[in-house]
């Protein structure tokens, strides 16, 4: 069979598509990136992550669509495909690893689909099961909620192999401990440490997490970034308070508008996420420009 793959959105390779590539090639099928002009595929797999991304208008009738961007509770990969080590060869520019060691989450936030889509948190793999070479990017939604032994082993296994790694989806400030901070500091963890400050009621947890990082010797001003959701059950004043609090505590806010059609939310995101601008002017000064 001739198999075409179409990644509709996302900057990184689509993990589900990469596993489908591996499974079909193992079974002797020919796999290539979908080309609307020259492809003569028997089946095309298309995947997108975000609901507001436009579909590929050139997809043929013989397409299998998947991913949260198409349908929240879209059909999961068959177990034998899910278990495959991904094949990233259709993305020749990619030289890292992607994978989950846990699925699901202990939270059920109104703005997040993880709990609906994946259920309660559970361990599904270890470091050696998901690392395929290069830097390891863990996609776990809330690895801080896993038993400490799992977190400890993931950090230890990556460090033993001298593999740079990061938890891209963020660590839960409400569950973050002194040991989490120490393990990150002593491991081969790279890049920024991501957390979230989505509700003003978690202020004390955020303050404590930042303090723990500083006590462990982590430079929070350059390495600790907080995803900061605005416009979801919050006022402009509350959004601004959280942003300025992170600034005052030497952490980096990264604003994520809940409603991307809202001009105020878009403007606030541009102000904060352009670090040179954020550090040079206040919100009032920015709005007067």
N, C-alpha and C positions, 0 to 999 in steps of 0.2 A: 504493500500500500504506500501511497504518497501522502504524507502528513504535512499540513501547513500550520504554523503557529503565528498568532497575531497578538502582540501585547499592545492594548489600546492606550494605556496610560502608565505612569510610574517611571521614575528615573533609574531604579535598579531593575535587574532582571526579575521577571515574575516567577516566583518559586514553584507554583503549581505547574506552569508551562514547562519549566526546566525539568520537573519530575516526569511529565508526560513525554518529553523528548527522550529522556533516559529509558523509559519503559518501552516506547515504540522502537527505538534503535536496538534494544536488547532482543526484541522480537523480529528483527530483520527488516523493519520498515524504513523507508527513506523519509527523512525529516528536514524541512527547510523553512525559513521565514516566509510567511505568506506574501506573495507579490500579485496584486490584482491584474497585472498585465500579462505575466508570463507563467504564473503557477497553474498547474493542472492537478490539484490535490483531490484525493478521494474524500478526505475529511480535513476541515480547518478548525483548530481550537482557538477561541478568542477569549481573552480575560481582561477585565478592567477592575480597578479598585475603588474609584470614586464615582458616586452617583451622578454628579454634574459634569462628568466628562462625556463629550459627544461620542457616539459609537462610530466605528469605521464604516463608512457608507458603501464601501466596496466589498464587504464580506459576502460570500456566496450563500446560496440556500443550504449548502451542505456544511453548515457551521455549528459547532457546539460551543455555547457561551457559558462562562462561569465567572465567579468572583462577586464580591459584595457590590461592585459598581453596577452589575446587572440585576442582582437579586440578593437581598440580605441573607436569606437562608437558601442560597444556591446549593446545588448538589455537591457533596464532598467528593474528593477523589476516592476511587476504590482503594481499599486497604493495601493491596499489593503495589499500587502506584504511589500512594503516600509514603510507603516504606523505602522507595528508591532514593539513592543518592542522586542529587540533581545533576544534570548535564547542562553546563552553561556555554557550550560551544557556539550556539546561535548568537551569543553576545560576546564576540571576540575581544571587545574592549574591557570586559569584566575580569578581574584577577583576585576576587575575594570569595569568601564563603558566606552563605545565608542559611539560617535554619532556626528551628524552635527546639528548645529542650523542655518547655512546658507549653501547654495549651490551656485556654480558658483564663478566668480571673475570679478572685474572691469578691470583687466589687460588682455593682450593677448600676453604673452611672447612666443617667438619662441621655447623655450625649454620645455614648459609646456603644458599639454593636458587639463587642467581644463576647460578653456574657451570653447574649442571645445566639450568637453564631457558634461559639465554641463550648459553652457550658462552664461548669465549675473547673477551677484550676486542677491540673494533674500533670505529673511528670511523664514525658513521652520519649525522651532521648537523653543521651549524655554527650559530652563534648566530642568524643571520637566518632559518634554516629553522624554528626552534622558537618564536621570540618572537612573541606575538600581542597584546601590550600589557600595561602594568603591570609590576610586579616579576616577574623571571624566576626560577623555581624549577627548577634543574636536578636531574633524578632519576638522573643517572649513578651507577652503583654504585661505581666507583673511577676517577674521572677523573684522579687523580694518576698512574695507571699508563699513561695515554696519553702520546704524545710531548710534550715540553715545548712544542713549537711550537703544538700544538693548545690546550693549556691557556692559553698566552700569547695566542693569537688570540681565544679565547672571552672572556677578561677584557678585552682591548683593544676588541673589538667592542661589548660591553655598555657599557663605560665611554664610548666614543665617542658612543653613543646616549643617554648619561646615564641608563641603565637600572639600577636597583638589582637585584642578583642574589645568589643563594646556592646552594651545593652542598649540598642537603638530606640526602643519604645519607652524607656524610662523606668526608673526605680520609684517605688512608692514611699514618699516622705513619711507617711503615717506608720510604716513598718520598718523604716530604715534604722539600723542599730550601729553601735560603736564597732561591732565586728564587721558589718558590711563595709564601713568606711575603711577599716584597717586592711581588709582583704583587697579592696580596690587599690589602695595606696601601695601595697606590697606586691601586686601582681603585674602582669603585662597589659593591664587595661590601658587603652589608648584613647585619644581624642577627649571630647567632653563627656561629663557625667550628666545624664538627663533625668530630671524629675518633673513633677507637675504641681502647679499652684492654681487649681481651677475654681476654688471656692474660698472666700474670705474666712470661713469657719475653720479652715485648716492652718491658720496663721501660726499657731504655736508648734505644730508639727513641722512646718517649713523652717521656722526659726531653729528648732532643735536639730533638724537634719543638716542645716548649714553649719551649725556649731560643731557637730560631730565631724563633718568633713574638714573644717579648719583645725580641729584638735588632732586629726590624723595626719596633718601636714599637707593637705590638698589645697592648692591655690584656687579658691572658689571664684575669684574674679575672672580667671581665664578658663577654668575647667568645669564649673558647675552651672548648667543651664536649666531653667525651668520653663517647660511648656506652660503658657499662661492663656487659658481660654477666656475670651471676653464675650459679653453679650448673651451669656446663657444664665438666666436667672440672676443677673447682676446689673447694677447701675453703672453709669460712666464713672461716678465717684469711687465706687468699689473697685472697678477695673483699674483706675488710676492709682488707688491706694496700694493694690497688690504689686503693680509695676514699680512704683517708687519704693516700696518696702524692700523688694529684691535688690534694687539699685543700692539702697542704704546698707544692705547686709553683704555687699560685694558679691552678689550672684548675678547671673545674666538672664534676664527675662526674654522669652521668645513668644510673641503674641500670636494667637491663633483665633481669628474671628469666627464666631459661631455662625453668623449670617454674613456671607461674603458679598451680599448685595447691599449691605448697610454701609453707607459712606463713612460714617463716624468710626465704625469698627475697622474698615479698610485703612483709613487715615492713621488710626492709632497703631495699627500693625506696621505701616510703613515707617512711622516715627521711631518705634522701638527697635524694629528688626534691622534698620540701617544703623549699625552701631555708632558710626562716626557722628551721625545726626543726633542720635539719642544722647550721646555723651556731651553734646555741644549746646543743647537747648532744652527748654521745658516744653510740656505739652501745649501750654497757652502760646508760647512763642512760635511753636511749629504751626499751630492753626492760623496764625496771623500772616504766615508767609504767602 
